[in-house]
Amino acid sequence: MKTTQLLNYERDRWVAGDSGLSELPSAIDGAPVAILGSGGLDFGDMLRHAREVGGPALRKMTFHDRARMLKGLAIAIMDHKEKLYELNYQTGATRKDGWIDIEGGAGTLFSFSSKGRRELPDAHMLLDGALEPLSKTGTFVGQHIYTPLKGAAVHINAFNFPVWGMLEKLAPTLIAGVPAIVKPASSTSYLTEAAFRVMIDTGLLPQGSVQLIVGGVGDLFDHLTGQDVVSFTGSATTAYKLRTHAVVQRESVKFIAEQDSLNASILGPDAAPGTPEFDLFVREVAIEMTVKAGQKCTAIRRALAPAEHMDALEEALRDRLGKTKVGDPRLEDTRMGALVSAAQCKDVREKIAELQAAGARIVAGDPSAQSPVKGGAFLPPVLLRADDPWTSEAVHDVEPFGPVATIMPYRDLDDAIALANRGRGSLVLSLFAHSPDAARDFVCGTASYHGRMLVIDRDNAKESTGHGSPLPVLVHGGPGRAGGSEEMGGVRGVKHYMQRTALQSSPAMIAAITGQYVPGAPKHVIGTHPFRQRMSELSIGDTWVTGSRAVSVEDIEHFANFTGDKFYAHMDEEAAKASPIFEGRVAHGYLILSFAAGLFVDPDPGPVLANTGLENLRFLTPLYPGDAMRVELSVRAKSIKSEETGQVRWAVEVFNQKDELVATYDLLTENVP
């Protein structure tokens, strides 16, 4: 394989480091793969370029513009995946391992793109929650908003997922409208650089929105400000060093840390040998030891089982691990590849020796086994057993970051809870049990120590994504040793790169500032039915005011007989009067919704294609027989989905003849743009 020098992407140009160059070896045989270095870069100028060029360019785009950009980047990664797979092998990873990294990374971009278009407005700021009334008449209100930070995000990534690790941080950052400087781990940066090139070559990224450092970060941290964010993945030691940097502390730089942790998996008290849960547990522990050669921040490091099942568990795991073929990841029959480097192999062996010195014993695998490929960083899966986990600090503190796990017993569920929490915080904890009572007690006892929890049984295992799979829609992170931060989690992850501000003003001013209709803001009453207009012809605040319709006892009784909803408040005058809520019989809430639709729906084919949802429904004032109702239908927000369709969010307000609000809700329709 040709040895090439990796390039930095600095201020929208590819630049070679001019000093401090180092050679990167292949994990397969130790042969050189690439040369890297960041000498000569002006890190202060890189940050200024991100803030002054990248930030403004991204902020001109709406959430939806940025979401569509992510989709284009994801498509490009998928189009070039085979080239990336070839480089992936040099990291020691099999194709299956690479699928998690490469296609999983693209999938994360796709997911955030979808979330951005479905859950965020086609606007430049995000409303957080409902209006907060601050005055008697409603002329002075509060609204929490999110806006993009005016700095840059510095992403410092780990070696184990050179593509996914970059993309799972870039996705929420770019959706938020914040530029990023990516610093991959050196040992696998050749794969990161290749994926980064693919994205740059699309031409979709605005100038200054992303930059890449292959090598050291020099004095980068000296130039950070309180508008910047550092997002880090790696060891607790490195996280502490960066978090306590003088500038990070002085400027209150937001620091997001996702640290390696001693994740645990628990065999439930009811999961005896012979049960599906026992077999599933054995399978999952073995998978987590061997996928990516155990080099995952979410891998199972501690496997806990009832004391009486320890021998059966040891035997089952020894048998399964013994069938794992370790070798060249390019070969089809290889089930586990190499660790990332000889240095990583050495570190894992040293950690195994620490565990042995603390009383754990090896029951499967030989850490000194000869490498199947000369010069390669190979290590077979090693299983240890610690029969007294309460007297061994090391089994809860020492993490061999490789194909290693330790099995240990617990006495009862309370003991299992205490041992699981002894790791002082983890990214993920899993339980294999079929008993709902055990699962409830276990989750209640452990959830505060763990960022994600997985309960697996015979009913959900087939569709489960597994213990070690962070998902873009779920929070990735954890308390304590795991770093105390969060990544991903859908829109939650986007907000980490934004500032939440409490905005106080009138509804009209808030609507004008945010570009989104809020209750109480001025409405523009229109004379053409909005269902006859394309999205491009509608403006925020456009309102259709309907005529009124009286509601009779006969209407209520017909609705009750037709639907079968004969709740006493609709049918029994005396019983309704006895209620502390009503003054007599009232109209069904869903009758009100149905009559409301009858008042505002235009029946003929037109730009409105379908009703796709109803949200935030509130019934505020009862509607009694003889009352009249009318509707005001206002455009709250618009979002384009494609060239053919978009979504309009309508604010629906139902009033009675006294102009009292009877009901409010958001109506979602699919429209022609």
ABEGO torsion letter per residue (X at the ends): XBBBBBBBBBGGBBBBBABGBBBBBBAAAGBBABBBEABGBBAAAAAAAAAAAAAAAAAABBAAAAAAAAAAAAAAAAAAAAAAAAAAAAAGBBAAAAAAAAAAAAAAAAAAAAAAAAABBBBABBBBEBBBBABAAGABBBBBBBBBBABBBBBBBBAABAAAAAAAAAAAAAAAGBBBBBBBBAAAAAAAAAAAAAAAAAGABBBGABBBBBEBAEAAAAABBAABBBBBBEBAAAAAAAAABAAAAAAGBBBBBBBBBBBBBBBBAABBBGBAAAAAAAAAAAAAAABGGGBBAABBABBBBBAAAAAAAAAAAAAAAAABBBEBAABAABABBBBABAAAAAAAAAAAAAAAAAGBBBABEBAABBBABBGBBBBBBBBBBBABAAABAAAAABBBBBBBBBBBBBABAAAAAAAAAAAGEBABBBBBBABAAAAAAAAAAAAAABABBBBBBAAAAAABAEAABBBAABBBEBBEAAGGBBBEGEAAAAAAABBBBBBBBBAAAAAAAAGBBBBGBBBBBBABBAAABBAAABBBGBBBBBBBBBBBAAAAAAAAAAAGBABAAAABAAAAAABAABAEBBBBAAAAAAAAAAAABBABBBABABBAEBBGBBBABBBBBGBBBBBBBBBABBBBABAABBBBBBBBBBBBAAGBBABBBBBBBBBBX
